């Protein structure tokens, strides 16, 4: 699964640590999602969507 | 509504459900361990029934405690690290079983492996699995 997390984060000029703090996860988790090493759980995907004010399908894309 | 996705060839031909595999493990492995007690050898050289009973009781108790503790872990640790640990544990268990078989084939004396050796192999395999998935990703 692909995602637009890095682009969305860059648009807001947030560091990985800032985003991680907003999501209440570690920076390693954010980095793993951005690099495609980890597909987040559904609850975390909802939290990400809430943080960016977007729908999940606007952030996570099918391969 | 989307049409159902076609099942992969592996899923189509592999009819063995994990429930059957783990159910068999739950029943057969204790039976194999307790075989000396259930079907005593003529020379009487078998495992002590009290030791086997203690082993089963400890396994049952520790298994339930570990299951409850893992639920606590899942709540306290973030999902990414929990999944790394879980994937690493699978690697550790498979590595341990493989090492025992390879050791038996190469050395021909699996009894030479002590409990500490097994724990060492399991822990090392767990750590290898953790870092493999940490570096390569959870889908690797």
N, CA and C atoms of all chains as a GROMACS GRO file, in nm:
protein
  609
    1UNK      N    1   0.085  -0.119   0.000
    1UNK     CA    2   0.000   0.000   0.000
    1UNK      C    3   0.089   0.125   0.000
    2UNK      N    4   0.056   0.218  -0.087
    2UNK     CA    5   0.131   0.344  -0.092
    2UNK      C    6   0.061   0.448  -0.005
    3UNK      N    7   0.137   0.552   0.029
    3UNK     CA    8   0.072   0.659   0.106
    3UNK      C    9   0.137   0.794   0.073
    4UNK      N   10   0.065   0.901   0.108
    4UNK     CA   11   0.110   1.037   0.080
    4UNK      C   12   0.156   1.108   0.206
    5UNK      N   13   0.196   1.030   0.304
    5UNK     CA   14   0.227   1.088   0.434
    5UNK      C   15   0.342   1.188   0.426
    6UNK      N   16   0.447   1.153   0.353
    6UNK     CA   17   0.564   1.242   0.346
    6UNK      C   18   0.526   1.375   0.280
    7UNK      N   19   0.447   1.366   0.173
    7UNK     CA   20   0.406   1.487   0.101
    7UNK      C   21   0.318   1.575   0.190
    8UNK      N   22   0.221   1.512   0.255
    8UNK     CA   23   0.130   1.588   0.341
    8UNK      C   24   0.205   1.651   0.458
    9UNK      N   25   0.302   1.578   0.511
    9UNK     CA   26   0.381   1.631   0.623
    9UNK      C   27   0.466   1.749   0.575
   10UNK      N   28   0.523   1.735   0.455
   10UNK     CA   29   0.608   1.842   0.401
   10UNK      C   30   0.525   1.968   0.374
   11UNK      N   31   0.402   1.948   0.325
   11UNK     CA   32   0.315   2.064   0.299
   11UNK      C   33   0.289   2.145   0.425
   12UNK      N   34   0.289   2.077   0.536
   12UNK     CA   35   0.264   2.145   0.664
   12UNK      C   36   0.393   2.181   0.737
   13UNK      N   37   0.505   2.149   0.676
   13UNK     CA   38   0.638   2.178   0.733
   13UNK      C   39   0.655   2.115   0.871
   14UNK      N   40   0.602   1.995   0.885
   14UNK     CA   41   0.617   1.923   1.011
   14UNK      C   42   0.736   1.829   0.998
   15UNK      N   43   0.809   1.815   1.106
   15UNK     CA   44   0.912   1.712   1.110
   15UNK      C   45   0.845   1.578   1.141
   16UNK      N   46   0.921   1.471   1.122
   16UNK     CA   47   0.866   1.339   1.157
   16UNK      C   48   0.832   1.334   1.306
   17UNK      N   49   0.917   1.399   1.386
   17UNK     CA   50   0.893   1.397   1.531
   17UNK      C   51   0.766   1.473   1.566
   18UNK      N   52   0.743   1.586   1.497
   18UNK     CA   53   0.621   1.662   1.523
   18UNK      C   54   0.497   1.580   1.490
   19UNK      N   55   0.502   1.514   1.375
   19UNK     CA   56   0.388   1.432   1.337
   19UNK      C   57   0.370   1.316   1.435
   20UNK      N   58   0.483   1.257   1.474
   20UNK     CA   59   0.477   1.146   1.570
   20UNK      C   60   0.412   1.191   1.700
   21UNK      N   61   0.448   1.312   1.746
   21UNK     CA   62   0.390   1.364   1.870
   21UNK      C   63   0.239   1.383   1.855
   22UNK      N   64   0.199   1.434   1.738
   22UNK     CA   65   0.055   1.456   1.716
   22UNK      C   66  -0.021   1.323   1.712
   23UNK      N   67   0.048   1.219   1.664
   23UNK     CA   68  -0.017   1.089   1.653
   23UNK      C   69   0.001   1.003   1.778
   24UNK      N   70   0.084   1.051   1.868
   24UNK     CA   71   0.116   0.975   1.990
   24UNK      C   72   0.182   0.841   1.955
   25UNK      N   73   0.274   0.845   1.861
   25UNK     CA   74   0.354   0.726   1.828
   25UNK      C   75   0.501   0.770   1.823
   26UNK      N   76   0.590   0.676   1.800
   26UNK     CA   77   0.732   0.709   1.792
   26UNK      C   78   0.767   0.760   1.653
   27UNK      N   79   0.881   0.831   1.644
   27UNK     CA   80   0.927   0.879   1.514
   27UNK      C   81   0.958   0.761   1.422
   28UNK      N   82   1.003   0.650   1.482
   28UNK     CA   83   1.032   0.530   1.400
   28UNK      C   84   0.907   0.480   1.330
   29UNK      N   85   0.793   0.490   1.397
   29UNK     CA   86   0.668   0.445   1.334
   29UNK      C   87   0.634   0.532   1.214
   30UNK      N   88   0.648   0.664   1.231
   30UNK     CA   89   0.618   0.756   1.120
   30UNK      C   90   0.714   0.729   1.003
   31UNK      N   91   0.842   0.712   1.035
   31UNK     CA   92   0.940   0.685   0.930
   31UNK      C   93   0.909   0.554   0.857
   32UNK      N   94   0.869   0.450   0.935
   32UNK     CA   95   0.838   0.320   0.874
   32UNK      C   96   0.716   0.330   0.782
   33UNK      N   97   0.617   0.411   0.821
   33UNK     CA   98   0.499   0.428   0.735
   33UNK      C   99   0.540   0.501   0.607
   34UNK      N  100   0.617   0.609   0.622
   34UNK     CA  101   0.656   0.689   0.506
   34UNK      C  102   0.739   0.609   0.406
   35UNK      N  103   0.824   0.521   0.457
   35UNK     CA  104   0.912   0.443   0.369
   35UNK      C  105   0.847   0.313   0.322
   36UNK      N  106   0.720   0.292   0.358
   36UNK     CA  107   0.648   0.174   0.311
   36UNK      C  108   0.688   0.047   0.382
   37UNK      N  109   0.755   0.059   0.497
   37UNK     CA  110   0.795  -0.061   0.569
   37UNK      C  111   0.687  -0.112   0.663
   38UNK      N  112   0.584  -0.032   0.678
   38UNK     CA  113   0.480  -0.068   0.775
   38UNK      C  114   0.348  -0.005   0.732
   39UNK      N  115   0.247  -0.089   0.717
   39UNK     CA  116   0.111  -0.039   0.693
   39UNK      C  117   0.044  -0.024   0.829
   40UNK      N  118   0.000   0.097   0.864
   40UNK     CA  119  -0.052   0.118   0.999
   40UNK      C  120  -0.181   0.041   1.023
   41UNK      N  121  -0.209   0.019   1.150
   41UNK     CA  122  -0.335  -0.043   1.188
   41UNK      C  123  -0.449   0.053   1.154
   42UNK      N  124  -0.571   0.001   1.151
   42UNK     CA  125  -0.685   0.085   1.117
   42UNK      C  126  -0.705   0.200   1.217
   43UNK      N  127  -0.694   0.174   1.350
   43UNK     CA  128  -0.706   0.288   1.443
   43UNK      C  129  -0.602   0.396   1.418
   44UNK      N  130  -0.478   0.357   1.389
   44UNK     CA  131  -0.374   0.457   1.362
   44UNK      C  132  -0.401   0.528   1.230
   45UNK      N  133  -0.450   0.456   1.131
   45UNK     CA  134  -0.484   0.519   1.003
   45UNK      C  135  -0.592   0.625   1.023
   46UNK      N  136  -0.688   0.596   1.110
   46UNK     CA  137  -0.792   0.696   1.140
   46UNK      C  138  -0.733   0.818   1.210
   47UNK      N  139  -0.637   0.793   1.301
   47UNK     CA  140  -0.574   0.905   1.371
   47UNK      C  141  -0.497   0.992   1.272
   48UNK      N  142  -0.428   0.928   1.178
   48UNK     CA  143  -0.353   1.002   1.076
   48UNK      C  144  -0.449   1.086   0.993
   49UNK      N  145  -0.560   1.024   0.954
   49UNK     CA  146  -0.659   1.097   0.875
   49UNK      C  147  -0.712   1.217   0.953
   50UNK      N  148  -0.736   1.199   1.081
   50UNK     CA  149  -0.786   1.309   1.165
   50UNK      C  150  -0.684   1.422   1.175
   51UNK      N  151  -0.556   1.384   1.193
   51UNK     CA  152  -0.451   1.486   1.207
   51UNK      C  153  -0.442   1.572   1.080
   52UNK      N  154  -0.455   1.510   0.964
   52UNK     CA  155  -0.446   1.585   0.838
   52UNK      C  156  -0.581   1.639   0.792
   53UNK      N  157  -0.687   1.601   0.857
   53UNK     CA  158  -0.820   1.648   0.818
   53UNK      C  159  -0.863   1.594   0.682
   54UNK      N  160  -0.821   1.474   0.653
   54UNK     CA  161  -0.854   1.411   0.525
   54UNK      C  162  -0.918   1.275   0.549
   55UNK      N  163  -0.974   1.218   0.441
   55UNK     CA  164  -1.025   1.082   0.450
   55UNK      C  165  -0.908   0.985   0.435
   56UNK      N  166  -0.924   0.867   0.491
   56UNK     CA  167  -0.815   0.768   0.485
   56UNK      C  168  -0.773   0.741   0.341
   57UNK      N  169  -0.873   0.729   0.251
   57UNK     CA  170  -0.840   0.695   0.112
   57UNK      C  171  -0.770   0.810   0.038
   58UNK      N  172  -0.768   0.929   0.098
   58UNK     CA  173  -0.692   1.038   0.038
   58UNK      C  174  -0.546   1.034   0.083
   59UNK      N  175  -0.516   0.952   0.180
   59UNK     CA  176  -0.379   0.941   0.230
   59UNK      C  177  -0.316   0.808   0.189
   60UNK      N  178  -0.394   0.702   0.200
   60UNK     CA  179  -0.343   0.569   0.167
   60UNK      C  180  -0.402   0.522   0.035
   61UNK      N  181  -0.313   0.477  -0.052
   61UNK     CA  182  -0.353   0.440  -0.187
   61UNK      C  183  -0.320   0.294  -0.214
   62UNK      N  184  -0.403   0.232  -0.296
   62UNK     CA  185  -0.374   0.092  -0.332
   62UNK      C  186  -0.252   0.086  -0.421
   63UNK      N  187  -0.183  -0.030  -0.414
   63UNK     CA  188  -0.066  -0.050  -0.503
   63UNK      C  189  -0.110  -0.048  -0.649
   64UNK      N  190  -2.094  -0.264  -0.551
   64UNK     CA  191  -2.019  -0.362  -0.472
   64UNK      C  192  -1.917  -0.431  -0.561
   65UNK      N  193  -1.795  -0.439  -0.511
   65UNK     CA  194  -1.690  -0.504  -0.588
   65UNK      C  195  -1.710  -0.655  -0.593
   66UNK      N  196  -1.669  -0.714  -0.706
   66UNK     CA  197  -1.675  -0.859  -0.718
   66UNK      C  198  -1.569  -0.920  -0.627
   67UNK      N  199  -1.598  -1.040  -0.574
   67UNK     CA  200  -1.497  -1.103  -0.487
   67UNK      C  201  -1.367  -1.127  -0.563
   68UNK      N  202  -1.257  -1.105  -0.492
   68UNK     CA  203  -1.126  -1.124  -0.556
   68UNK      C  204  -1.098  -1.273  -0.572
   69UNK      N  205  -1.041  -1.314  -0.685
   69UNK     CA  206  -1.009  -1.455  -0.703
   69UNK      C  207  -0.903  -1.499  -0.602
   70UNK      N  208  -0.920  -1.620  -0.550
   70UNK     CA  209  -0.825  -1.670  -0.452
   70UNK      C  210  -0.696  -1.711  -0.522
   71UNK      N  211  -0.587  -1.689  -0.452
   71UNK     CA  212  -0.459  -1.727  -0.510
   71UNK      C  213  -0.451  -1.879  -0.518
   72UNK      N  214  -0.361  -1.926  -0.604
   72UNK     CA  215  -0.345  -2.072  -0.622
   72UNK      C  216  -0.309  -2.137  -0.488
   73UNK      N  217  -0.224  -2.071  -0.412
   73UNK     CA  218  -0.184  -2.128  -0.282
   73UNK      C  219  -0.304  -2.146  -0.191
   74UNK      N  220  -0.389  -2.040  -0.183
   74UNK     CA  221  -0.504  -2.048  -0.094
   74UNK      C  222  -0.606  -2.149  -0.145
   75UNK      N  223  -0.612  -2.166  -0.278
   75UNK     CA  224  -0.710  -2.257  -0.335
   75UNK      C  225  -0.674  -2.402  -0.304
   76UNK      N  226  -0.544  -2.432  -0.308
   76UNK     CA  227  -0.502  -2.571  -0.292
   76UNK      C  228  -0.462  -2.605  -0.149
   77UNK      N  229  -0.430  -2.504  -0.070
   77UNK     CA  230  -0.392  -2.531   0.068
   77UNK      C  231  -0.516  -2.522   0.155
   78UNK      N  232  -0.576  -2.636   0.182
   78UNK     CA  233  -0.703  -2.641   0.254
   78UNK      C  234  -0.683  -2.653   0.405
   79UNK      N  235  -0.559  -2.667   0.450
   79UNK     CA  236  -0.536  -2.690   0.592
   79UNK      C  237  -0.549  -2.558   0.666
   80UNK      N  238  -0.648  -2.552   0.752
   80UNK     CA  239  -0.669  -2.430   0.829
   80UNK      C  240  -0.568  -2.424   0.944
   81UNK      N  241  -0.521  -2.303   0.978
   81UNK     CA  242  -0.432  -2.292   1.095
   81UNK      C  243  -0.494  -2.349   1.221
   82UNK      N  244  -0.629  -2.345   1.230
   82UNK     CA  245  -0.694  -2.403   1.348
   82UNK      C  246  -0.660  -2.551   1.362
   83UNK      N  247  -0.658  -2.622   1.251
   83UNK     CA  248  -0.626  -2.765   1.254
   83UNK      C  249  -0.479  -2.788   1.292
   84UNK      N  250  -0.391  -2.704   1.236
   84UNK     CA  251  -0.247  -2.719   1.264
   84UNK      C  252  -0.220  -2.696   1.412
   85UNK      N  253  -0.274  -2.586   1.466
   85UNK     CA  254  -0.245  -2.555   1.606
   85UNK      C  255  -0.322  -2.648   1.700
   86UNK      N  256  -0.440  -2.692   1.658
   86UNK     CA  257  -0.513  -2.790   1.737
   86UNK      C  258  -0.437  -2.921   1.748
   87UNK      N  259  -0.378  -2.963   1.634
   87UNK     CA  260  -0.297  -3.086   1.634
   87UNK      C  261  -0.175  -3.069   1.725
   88UNK      N  262  -0.112  -2.951   1.717
   88UNK     CA  263   0.004  -2.926   1.803
   88UNK      C  264  -0.035  -2.934   1.950
   89UNK      N  265  -0.153  -2.879   1.980
   89UNK     CA  266  -0.198  -2.875   2.120
   89UNK      C  267  -0.224  -3.015   2.174
   90UNK      N  268  -0.267  -3.106   2.088
   90UNK     CA  269  -0.302  -3.241   2.133
   90UNK      C  270  -0.184  -3.337   2.116
   91UNK      N  271  -0.120  -3.333   1.998
   91UNK     CA  272  -0.020  -3.435   1.967
   91UNK      C  273   0.112  -3.416   2.039
   92UNK      N  274   0.158  -3.291   2.050
   92UNK     CA  275   0.289  -3.269   2.113
   92UNK      C  276   0.290  -3.316   2.259
   93UNK      N  277   0.188  -3.280   2.341
   93UNK     CA  278   0.188  -3.335   2.477
   93UNK      C  279   0.181  -3.487   2.479
   94UNK      N  280   0.108  -3.546   2.382
   94UNK     CA  281   0.100  -3.692   2.377
   94UNK      C  282   0.237  -3.753   2.349
   95UNK      N  283   0.312  -3.691   2.258
   95UNK     CA  284   0.446  -3.743   2.226
   95UNK      C  285   0.537  -3.730   2.348
   96UNK      N  286   0.525  -3.615   2.417
   96UNK     CA  287   0.609  -3.594   2.535
   96UNK      C  288   0.574  -3.696   2.643
   97UNK      N  289   0.446  -3.726   2.656
   97UNK     CA  290   0.401  -3.815   2.764
   97UNK      C  291   0.396  -3.961   2.722
   98UNK      N  292   0.453  -3.995   2.609
   98UNK     CA  293   0.439  -4.132   2.557
   98UNK      C  294   0.498  -4.237   2.652
   99UNK      N  295   0.609  -4.199   2.719
   99UNK     CA  296   0.671  -4.296   2.810
   99UNK      C  297   0.582  -4.326   2.930
  100UNK      N  298   0.503  -4.225   2.964
  100UNK     CA  299   0.414  -4.242   3.078
  100UNK      C  300   0.288  -4.318   3.036
  101UNK      N  301   0.237  -4.283   2.916
  101UNK     CA  302   0.114  -4.346   2.870
  101UNK      C  303   0.138  -4.491   2.826
  102UNK      N  304   0.249  -4.510   2.759
  102UNK     CA  305   0.284  -4.645   2.710
  102UNK      C  306   0.424  -4.679   2.761
  103UNK      N  307   0.434  -4.722   2.886
  103UNK     CA  308   0.568  -4.744   2.945
  103UNK      C  309   0.648  -4.848   2.868
  104UNK      N  310   0.778  -4.818   2.854
  104UNK     CA  311   0.867  -4.912   2.787
  104UNK      C  312   0.888  -5.032   2.879
  105UNK      N  313   0.921  -5.146   2.820
  105UNK     CA  314   0.934  -5.268   2.899
  105UNK      C  315   1.047  -5.259   3.001
  106UNK      N  316   1.151  -5.178   2.967
  106UNK     CA  317   1.263  -5.168   3.061
  106UNK      C  318   1.236  -5.066   3.172
  107UNK      N  319   1.118  -4.999   3.164
  107UNK     CA  320   1.082  -4.905   3.269
  107UNK      C  321   1.162  -4.774   3.265
  108UNK      N  322   1.236  -4.754   3.159
  108UNK     CA  323   1.318  -4.633   3.148
  108UNK      C  324   1.238  -4.521   3.082
  109UNK      N  325   1.148  -4.461   3.157
  109UNK     CA  326   1.065  -4.355   3.101
  109UNK      C  327   1.071  -4.231   3.187
  110UNK      N  328   1.001  -4.128   3.142
  110UNK     CA  329   0.998  -4.003   3.218
  110UNK      C  330   0.912  -4.022   3.343
  111UNK      N  331   0.947  -3.949   3.445
  111UNK     CA  332   0.873  -3.956   3.570
  111UNK      C  333   0.736  -3.889   3.551
  112UNK      N  334   0.626  -3.962   3.581
  112UNK     CA  335   0.492  -3.902   3.561
  112UNK      C  336   0.473  -3.770   3.635
  113UNK      N  337   0.534  -3.760   3.755
  113UNK     CA  338   0.518  -3.636   3.831
  113UNK      C  339   0.586  -3.520   3.761
  114UNK      N  340   0.702  -3.548   3.700
  114UNK     CA  341   0.773  -3.443   3.625
  114UNK      C  342   0.690  -3.399   3.505
  115UNK      N  343   0.629  -3.498   3.436
  115UNK     CA  344   0.545  -3.464   3.319
  115UNK      C  345   0.424  -3.382   3.361
  116UNK      N  346   0.361  -3.423   3.471
  116UNK     CA  347   0.243  -3.350   3.520
  116UNK      C  348   0.281  -3.206   3.555
  117UNK      N  349   0.398  -3.191   3.619
  117UNK     CA  350   0.445  -3.057   3.655
  117UNK      C  351   0.473  -2.975   3.529
  118UNK      N  352   0.534  -3.042   3.429
  118UNK     CA  353   0.565  -2.974   3.303
  118UNK      C  354   0.438  -2.924   3.235
  119UNK      N  355   0.335  -3.009   3.229
  119UNK     CA  356   0.208  -2.969   3.167
  119UNK      C  357   0.144  -2.853   3.243
  120UNK      N  358   0.146  -2.864   3.377
  120UNK     CA  359   0.083  -2.759   3.458
  120UNK      C  360   0.154  -2.625   3.438
  121UNK      N  361   0.287  -2.629   3.437
  121UNK     CA  362   0.364  -2.505   3.419
  121UNK      C  363   0.340  -2.448   3.279
  122UNK      N  364   0.338  -2.537   3.179
  122UNK     CA  365   0.315  -2.491   3.041
  122UNK      C  366   0.178  -2.426   3.028
  123UNK      N  367   0.077  -2.493   3.085
  123UNK     CA  368  -0.059  -2.438   3.078
  123UNK      C  369  -0.067  -2.303   3.149
  124UNK      N  370  -0.013  -2.298   3.271
  124UNK     CA  371  -0.017  -2.174   3.348
  124UNK      C  372   0.059  -2.061   3.281
  125UNK      N  373   0.182  -2.091   3.239
  125UNK     CA  374   0.264  -1.987   3.176
  125UNK      C  375   0.205  -1.943   3.042
  126UNK      N  376   0.145  -2.039   2.968
  126UNK     CA  377   0.083  -2.003   2.840
  126UNK      C  378  -0.030  -1.905   2.859
  127UNK      N  379  -0.114  -1.930   2.960
  127UNK     CA  380  -0.227  -1.840   2.984
  127UNK      C  381  -0.177  -1.704   3.033
  128UNK      N  382  -0.079  -1.705   3.124
  128UNK     CA  383  -0.023  -1.578   3.174
  128UNK      C  384   0.040  -1.499   3.059
  129UNK      N  385   0.114  -1.570   2.972
  129UNK     CA  386   0.179  -1.502   2.859
  129UNK      C  387   0.074  -1.444   2.764
  130UNK      N  388  -0.037  -1.516   2.744
  130UNK     CA  389  -0.143  -1.465   2.655
  130UNK      C  390  -0.203  -1.337   2.712
  131UNK      N  391  -0.226  -1.336   2.843
  131UNK     CA  392  -0.282  -1.216   2.908
  131UNK      C  393  -0.180  -1.103   2.902
  132UNK      N  394  -0.052  -1.137   2.927
  132UNK     CA  395   0.053  -1.035   2.925
  132UNK      C  396   0.069  -0.976   2.785
  133UNK      N  397   0.052  -1.059   2.682
  133UNK     CA  398   0.065  -1.008   2.546
  133UNK      C  399  -0.046  -0.909   2.514
  134UNK      N  400  -0.164  -0.932   2.572
  134UNK     CA  401  -0.274  -0.836   2.552
  134UNK      C  402  -0.238  -0.702   2.614
  135UNK      N  403  -0.173  -0.707   2.732
  135UNK     CA  404  -0.127  -0.586   2.798
  135UNK      C  405  -0.020  -0.517   2.713
  136UNK      N  406   0.073  -0.598   2.660
  136UNK     CA  407   0.178  -0.544   2.572
  136UNK      C  408   0.117  -0.471   2.453
  137UNK      N  409   0.015  -0.536   2.395
  137UNK     CA  410  -0.046  -0.481   2.273
  137UNK      C  411  -0.109  -0.344   2.301
  138UNK      N  412  -0.159  -0.328   2.423
  138UNK     CA  413  -0.221  -0.200   2.457
  138UNK      C  414  -0.116  -0.094   2.487
  139UNK      N  415  -0.007  -0.136   2.551
  139UNK     CA  416   0.092  -0.039   2.598
  139UNK      C  417   0.196  -0.003   2.492
  140UNK      N  418   0.231  -0.101   2.410
  140UNK     CA  419   0.334  -0.077   2.308
  140UNK      C  420   0.264  -0.036   2.179
  141UNK      N  421   0.324   0.053   2.104
  141UNK     CA  422   0.258   0.094   1.981
  141UNK      C  423   0.260  -0.019   1.879
  142UNK      N  424   0.162  -0.014   1.790
  142UNK     CA  425   0.135  -0.124   1.698
  142UNK      C  426   0.258  -0.166   1.618
  143UNK      N  427   0.336  -0.070   1.570
  143UNK     CA  428   0.453  -0.101   1.487
  143UNK      C  429   0.550  -0.191   1.562
  144UNK      N  430   0.582  -0.154   1.685
  144UNK     CA  431   0.679  -0.232   1.762
  144UNK      C  432   0.622  -0.366   1.806
  145UNK      N  433   0.491  -0.368   1.834
  145UNK     CA  434   0.430  -0.495   1.871
  145UNK      C  435   0.436  -0.593   1.754
  146UNK      N  436   0.407  -0.542   1.634
  146UNK     CA  437   0.411  -0.630   1.517
  146UNK      C  438   0.553  -0.674   1.485
  147UNK      N  439   0.650  -0.586   1.511
  147UNK     CA  440   0.791  -0.627   1.494
  147UNK      C  441   0.824  -0.740   1.590
  148UNK      N  442   0.782  -0.726   1.715
  148UNK     CA  443   0.808  -0.829   1.814
  148UNK      C  444   0.739  -0.960   1.777
  149UNK      N  445   0.613  -0.950   1.731
  149UNK     CA  446   0.538  -1.070   1.696
  149UNK      C  447   0.600  -1.141   1.576
  150UNK      N  448   0.638  -1.064   1.474
  150UNK     CA  449   0.702  -1.125   1.358
  150UNK      C  450   0.836  -1.186   1.398
  151UNK      N  451   0.909  -1.114   1.484
  151UNK     CA  452   1.037  -1.165   1.531
  151UNK      C  453   1.021  -1.295   1.608
  152UNK      N  454   0.911  -1.305   1.686
  152UNK     CA  455   0.886  -1.427   1.763
  152UNK      C  456   0.861  -1.546   1.671
  153UNK      N  457   0.788  -1.522   1.562
  153UNK     CA  458   0.764  -1.631   1.466
  153UNK      C  459   0.897  -1.678   1.407
  154UNK      N  460   0.981  -1.581   1.372
  154UNK     CA  461   1.113  -1.616   1.317
  154UNK      C  462   1.192  -1.696   1.421
  155UNK      N  463   1.187  -1.652   1.547
  155UNK     CA  464   1.259  -1.720   1.652
  155UNK      C  465   1.215  -1.864   1.669
  156UNK      N  466   1.083  -1.887   1.667
  156UNK     CA  467   1.030  -2.023   1.686
  156UNK      C  468   1.069  -2.112   1.567
  157UNK      N  469   1.052  -2.059   1.446
  157UNK     CA  470   1.087  -2.139   1.327
  157UNK      C  471   1.237  -2.166   1.325
  158UNK      N  472   1.318  -2.064   1.362
  158UNK     CA  473   1.464  -2.082   1.365
  158UNK      C  474   1.501  -2.189   1.467
  159UNK      N  475   1.435  -2.186   1.582
  159UNK     CA  476   1.466  -2.283   1.687
  159UNK      C  477   1.436  -2.426   1.639
  160UNK      N  478   1.319  -2.444   1.578
  160UNK     CA  479   1.284  -2.578   1.530
  160UNK      C  480   1.380  -2.624   1.421
  161UNK      N  481   1.416  -2.530   1.333
  161UNK     CA  482   1.507  -2.564   1.224
  161UNK      C  483   1.646  -2.597   1.278
  162UNK      N  484   1.692  -2.519   1.374
  162UNK     CA  485   1.825  -2.544   1.432
  162UNK      C  486   1.830  -2.681   1.496
  163UNK      N  487   1.725  -2.720   1.567
  163UNK     CA  488   1.722  -2.852   1.632
  163UNK      C  489   1.730  -2.962   1.527
  164UNK      N  490   1.655  -2.946   1.417
  164UNK     CA  491   1.658  -3.049   1.312
  164UNK      C  492   1.796  -3.054   1.246
  165UNK      N  493   1.850  -2.936   1.212
  165UNK     CA  494   1.982  -2.932   1.146
  165UNK      C  495   2.089  -2.988   1.239
  166UNK      N  496   2.080  -2.952   1.367
  166UNK     CA  497   2.177  -3.003   1.464
  166UNK      C  498   2.169  -3.155   1.473
  167UNK      N  499   2.046  -3.207   1.472
  167UNK     CA  500   2.028  -3.352   1.479
  167UNK      C  501   2.086  -3.421   1.356
  168UNK      N  502   2.067  -3.358   1.240
  168UNK     CA  503   2.119  -3.417   1.116
  168UNK      C  504   2.271  -3.412   1.114
  169UNK      N  505   2.328  -3.297   1.154
  169UNK     CA  506   2.473  -3.278   1.146
  169UNK      C  507   2.548  -3.353   1.256
  170UNK      N  508   2.498  -3.341   1.378
  170UNK     CA  509   2.570  -3.398   1.493
  170UNK      C  510   2.516  -3.537   1.529
  171UNK      N  511   2.388  -3.557   1.501
  171UNK     CA  512   2.328  -3.688   1.528
  171UNK      C  513   2.294  -3.712   1.674
  172UNK      N  514   2.300  -3.607   1.754
  172UNK     CA  515   2.267  -3.624   1.896
  172UNK      C  516   2.194  -3.500   1.946
  173UNK      N  517   2.064  -3.498   1.923
  173UNK     CA  518   1.987  -3.381   1.961
  173UNK      C  519   1.980  -3.366   2.113
  174UNK      N  520   2.001  -3.476   2.184
  174UNK     CA  521   1.998  -3.469   2.331
  174UNK      C  522   2.116  -3.389   2.386
  175UNK      N  523   2.216  -3.363   2.301
  175UNK     CA  524   2.330  -3.283   2.347
  175UNK      C  525   2.289  -3.137   2.369
  176UNK      N  526   2.178  -3.097   2.309
  176UNK     CA  527   2.130  -2.960   2.328
  176UNK      C  528   2.061  -2.950   2.464
  177UNK      N  529   2.104  -2.857   2.544
  177UNK     CA  530   2.042  -2.838   2.675
  177UNK      C  531   1.928  -2.736   2.664
  178UNK      N  532   1.852  -2.726   2.770
  178UNK     CA  533   1.744  -2.627   2.773
  178UNK      C  534   1.798  -2.486   2.754
  179UNK      N  535   1.914  -2.458   2.813
  179UNK     CA  536   1.974  -2.326   2.798
  179UNK      C  537   2.011  -2.299   2.653
  180UNK      N  538   2.062  -2.404   2.585
  180UNK     CA  539   2.096  -2.388   2.443
  180UNK      C  540   1.972  -2.350   2.362
  181UNK      N  541   1.861  -2.419   2.391
  181UNK     CA  542   1.736  -2.395   2.318
  181UNK      C  543   1.689  -2.250   2.340
  182UNK      N  544   1.695  -2.208   2.466
  182UNK     CA  545   1.652  -2.070   2.498
  182UNK      C  546   1.743  -1.970   2.428
  183UNK      N  547   1.873  -2.000   2.425
  183UNK     CA  548   1.969  -1.912   2.356
  183UNK      C  549   1.934  -1.900   2.207
  184UNK      N  550   1.906  -2.014   2.144
  184UNK     CA  551   1.872  -2.014   2.002
  184UNK      C  552   1.742  -1.938   1.978
  185UNK      N  553   1.644  -1.963   2.065
  185UNK     CA  554   1.513  -1.898   2.050
  185UNK      C  555   1.526  -1.745   2.065
  186UNK      N  556   1.600  -1.703   2.166
  186UNK     CA  557   1.615  -1.559   2.191
  186UNK      C  558   1.692  -1.492   2.078
  187UNK      N  559   1.799  -1.558   2.032
  187UNK     CA  560   1.877  -1.501   1.922
  187UNK      C  561   1.794  -1.494   1.794
  188UNK      N  562   1.718  -1.600   1.768
  188UNK     CA  563   1.631  -1.600   1.650
  188UNK      C  564   1.526  -1.491   1.657
  189UNK      N  565   1.474  -1.468   1.776
  189UNK     CA  566   1.374  -1.362   1.797
  189UNK      C  567   1.436  -1.226   1.765
  190UNK      N  568   1.558  -1.203   1.817
  190UNK     CA  569   1.624  -1.074   1.792
  190UNK      C  570   1.657  -1.057   1.643
  191UNK      N  571   1.702  -1.166   1.580
  191UNK     CA  572   1.732  -1.159   1.436
  191UNK      C  573   1.604  -1.123   1.359
  192UNK      N  574   1.495  -1.192   1.393
  192UNK     CA  575   1.368  -1.165   1.326
  192UNK      C  576   1.321  -1.022   1.347
  193UNK      N  577   1.338  -0.973   1.470
  193UNK     CA  578   1.297  -0.836   1.499
  193UNK      C  579   1.373  -0.737   1.410
  194UNK      N  580   1.506  -0.751   1.407
  194UNK     CA  581   1.586  -0.653   1.332
  194UNK      C  582   1.574  -0.673   1.181
  195UNK      N  583   1.550  -0.798   1.139
  195UNK     CA  584   1.527  -0.820   0.995
  195UNK      C  585   1.405  -0.739   0.950
  196UNK      N  586   1.295  -0.752   1.024
  196UNK     CA  587   1.174  -0.678   0.986
  196UNK      C  588   1.187  -0.529   1.015
  197UNK      N  589   1.266  -0.494   1.115
  197UNK     CA  590   1.288  -0.352   1.145
  197UNK      C  591   1.358  -0.283   1.028
  198UNK      N  592   1.454  -0.354   0.968
  198UNK     CA  593   1.532  -0.295   0.859
  198UNK      C  594   1.465  -0.312   0.723
  199UNK      N  595   1.403  -0.429   0.701
  199UNK     CA  596   1.346  -0.458   0.570
  199UNK      C  597   1.198  -0.423   0.559
  200UNK      N  598   1.133  -0.401   0.671
  200UNK     CA  599   0.990  -0.373   0.669
  200UNK      C  600   0.909  -0.496   0.707
  201UNK      N  601   0.786  -0.472   0.751
  201UNK     CA  602   0.703  -0.582   0.800
  201UNK      C  603   0.652  -0.672   0.688
  202UNK      N  604   0.652  -0.624   0.566
  202UNK     CA  605   0.606  -0.708   0.455
  202UNK      C  606   0.720  -0.783   0.389
  203UNK      N  607   0.845  -0.760   0.436
  203UNK     CA  608   0.961  -0.823   0.370
  203UNK      C  609   0.965  -0.971   0.399
   0.00000   0.00000   0.00000
